[in-house]
Amino acid sequence: MQKSTAPPTDGKKKAVYVLVSNPGDHILEMALLSIASLKRFSPGIAAEVLLDPATNESLSGERYKIRELADRLTVVDESDPNPMIVSRSIKTRMREFVTGEFLYLDSDAVPIAPLDDAFTKDHDIALCLDGNVSTPADFVFHEFESKTFREMGWPFPVYPYYNAGVMFVKDNPRTHELFRRWHAIWQSCRQRGLFKDQPPFHKAIEEPGLAIKILPPQYNALISMYNAGVYKARIMHYSTIRFEERDDTIFHGLVKEIKKTGHIDLEPIARLSKTWYPWTEPFLKKALAARSLPIALRALQAKLSGERPRLRLS
């Protein structure tokens, strides 16, 4: 492992990202948008990026901007032809590369409000429930998750089932041991061609003694779960699936604009923090169709004031 020469962020609140990217994808641009938005809403939170040597070597031209925006970069000695394997390997080990407590965010998770109060004092880790469900009856265990449990011969998990895309992590012996278990279990899955990190995480947290806090869904609003907006969302988590083909959220448009021009436009994010509506489809129509009164009222207010929280690329 080789650390950057940037000043240490010890003692500061910090957000951590794992970055495995090449010039042909949009992953780095996603991270740029998330970090820039983090700094706009939470200037007291430092951004640390864990990346592999191949990604580090690719940071030239517009991609160099990640060095300027992040407070610290740490190069982790990890390589594989499959970038998903590299990313998951670093993620399941990230506790050993970061000093102090931190808030982990996937690159496609964008802060749209201050995040200081996500740092809990009384728990080892804190996460949102997967699918943003509120009761066990609402949870749907999808095939892309259940496949790992089935092929590993594990019993299917019971509620609560967490989403590991946003996670607060304390720095103590319990969390270090958790990440050691998580990485070891993930490695066992990897040997069978199963690369998802969330099922191994849930096997790792089965050991007793870990204090887990359930964060409100606003801290990891999985926007594909919603027909309209997410009331009082603090972090919006869009999807990287078929990213190049899609332009249905303002995040897809903004990331593609960064890729095309190098410009990070945060004004649509600022408007989004007031409307909580991420879709490019006409927002009042969609919000009313979803019968989401708070979102509809916000959207109406934005419309009357001339705000339009969407971006389409020509």
N, C-alpha and C positions, 0 to 999 in steps of 0.2 A: 504494500500500500504506500502511495506517495501523496503527501498532503501539499496543498498549495501554499504559496507564501503569503496569502491573505492573513490579516490579523485574526487571531482566534476569537470565537464568539462566546467563549466561556462566560457564564454568569448572565448572559442575555437570554431572553425568550427567543426561541428559534423555530423556524419551519424548515423541514427537511424534504428534499425531492430526490428521487432516483432518476437519472437521465442516461438512457441508452438510445442513441440516435445516430442517423447518418444523413447526409445532405439530401437524400431522396425522400425522406419522410417528413412528417409535420410535428414530431414529438418535441424537438427542441423549441419550436415556435409556441407549442402549447405551454411548455414550461416558462417561456418568456412572458406570455400573457398572464399566467398565474402569479409569477413572482412580482411582476409590475403592479398587478392589482393588490397583492398582499402589501406591498410597500405604500400604496396609496391609502389603504384603509387602516393598516397597522404598521406605521413607520417605526415603532419600537421593536418589532419582531425581525430578527435577522433571518436571511435565507441561506441555507447550506445545501449544496448540491453534491450528491455522490454520483460519480460517473466512471465508466470503464476507460481503459487506455485508448481504445479505438475512437470513442466519442471525443475524448480529450484532444486527440490528434486532428480531429476534423474541425476544430474551433477556429476557423479563419473566415475572413470576409464578414458577412452579416452574422454568421454563427458565433463570432467572437463576442457578440453582445452579451451572451450569458455570463462571460467573465466580468463584464462591467456591472451587470445588474446584481449578480449573486454576491453575498458577503463572504462566502468561502466555498471553494471547490475542493473536493477530496477525490483523488483518483484511486479506485479500488482495482487491484490486480485480478481481473476476471475477464475471461474471453470464451467465446463459443460462436460457431457460425450462426446459431439461432439467437437473435437479439432478445427474444422473450426469456430464454434461459438465463442470459446474463442479467437482465433486469430483475427477474424473480430471485436469483441468487443473491444479488446485492440487497434487495429489499428485505429478504428474510434474515439477513445478517446485519442490517443497518445499525442496530443498537451498539455494536462493537466499534463503529466508526465515528460515532457522535458523542461528544462530551455533554453531559447534562440532559435535562428533560427537553423534549421536543414535540412538535406537532407535525406529523407526517402528512403530506398531501400528494396524491397522484397528480401527474402533470395536467390531466384534464379536469382537475378540481379547481375552481376559480373562486377565491374569496371576493365577496361583494359587500362585506361589512367588517367592522373590527372583530378581531379574533382573540383578544387578550383573555377573555373569560373562558376560553376553551382549556386553559391551563389549570387543571384541577389540583388541589392540595391533598385530597384524602383518598385518591385511588391510584393504582399502579398504571392502568391504561384506561382510556375512554374512547368509545366508538359509537357510531350510530347503528341502528338495526338495518340489515339488508332489506332492500325494497321499501325502506321508510315506513314499515308497518308499525301499527300501534298495539295490536293484539296478536296472539298466536294464530287465531283463526284467519288472519289476513295474510299470513306468510305463504308464499308459493315457492317450493323448492324446484328450481329449474334444472333441466337436463344437463346443461353445461356445468352445473355444480354437482349434481347427484352422481354424475359419471365417475368422478374420482372416488367417492365413498363406495360405490358399487364395485369398481374394479380393484380397489384396495381391500375389499372385504370388511369395511368398517360399517358399524351400524349407522343409520341415518341420524343426523343431529336433531336435537330438539330445540325448540325456541328457548332462549333468544339466539338468533343467528345473525352475526355482525357483518358489516361491510368494512373491509380492510383498506379502503381507498382513502380514508381520512382517519387518523389515529393519534391520540395524545399518548405519549410514553414517558413515564418517570425514569429516572436513572437510579436504580437500586438493584440489589442482587436478584430479586424476583423477576424483574423485567429482563435482565441479562440472561437468566436461565430460560425464560420464556422464548427468547429469540434463538438460543442454542437449540432448544427442542424444535422450534418451528423450522429452522434450517435443516436439521437432521431429518425430520419427517418429510419435508419438501424434497430432499435429496432421494429419499426412498421412492417417492412418487415419480420423480424425474427418471429414475431407472426404468420405470414402466411406461415412459412416454407421456406422463401426466404432469403438465407444467403449471396448472392453476395454483395460486398461492393461498387462496382463501380456505379451501378445505383443510390443508395441512395446519393452517392457523387455528382452526377450530378443534383439531385433534390436540394441538399444543396447549390450548387453554383448558383442557379437561383436567389437568393436574390441579389439585386444591391449593388454596392459599393465595390466589391472585385476586386482588380487589379491582373489579371491573365496573366502570360507570357507563351507563347508557346515555349518550348525548342526544339531545333533541334532533329530530330529522333535519332541521334547518342547517345543521353543521355539516351535512353531507347530503344535500338535496339531489337525489338521483332523478334528474328532470324527465327522463324517459318514462318514469312512473306516473307522471302527471299530465292531464289533458290541457291544463292551462298553466298558471304560474305556481310558485311555492311561497306561501304566505310567510313574510319576514325571514326569507332565506338568508343565510350568512355565507355558506359555501355552495355553489352550484356545480354539480358533477355531471358533465355531459358524456358522450360516448365516442370512443375512437373507432367503433365498428363502421366499416365502409366510409371512412372519413372523407376521402377524396371525392366520393359521389354525392355527398350531402351538403346542404346549405340551409338546413331547417332551423338552426339556432344562430343567434348572433355570435356565439363562440366560434362556430365553423367559419363564418365570414371573417371575423377578426384574425383568426390564426392564418387563414389563407392570405389575408392582406399583409401580415407580418412576413410570410414566406415570399410574397411577391415584391414588396417594397422595403421591408425592414422597419416599417413604421408601426409602433405599438399605440393604438388608439384606445384610450381608456374612457373617453367620454360616453360611449354606449354602455360601458360597465357602470359608470356613475349614474346614468339614468336607470339602469337595471336595478340598482340598489334601492330605488324608490318605487319601481313598478313590480319587481320580482317576476317579470315576464320575459323569458329568454327566447321565445319562438319568433321566427320571421313571418309566419302566417299572420294576417291582420289580427292584432291582439285583442281588440274589443270583441270581435266576432267569436274568436276561439274561447275567450274567458267566459262569455255569456253562454255559449253552447255547453261549456263544462259545468255551468251552474256554480261557478266559484265566485261568490259575491264579493269577498274582500279584494280578489285579484281584478274583478270586473270594475270595481269602483276605482282602484288604483289606475287601471288602464284608461278609464274614462277621464280621470284627472290628468293623466299624461297627455291624452289626446287633446283635451281642451287647452292645455298649456303649450302645445306644440311639440312635446317630447315624443320621439319615436324610437323606442328601444329595440331597434333591429338594424341589420346591415346586410345588404345584398351586394354581391360582386357582379360586375358586368362581364 
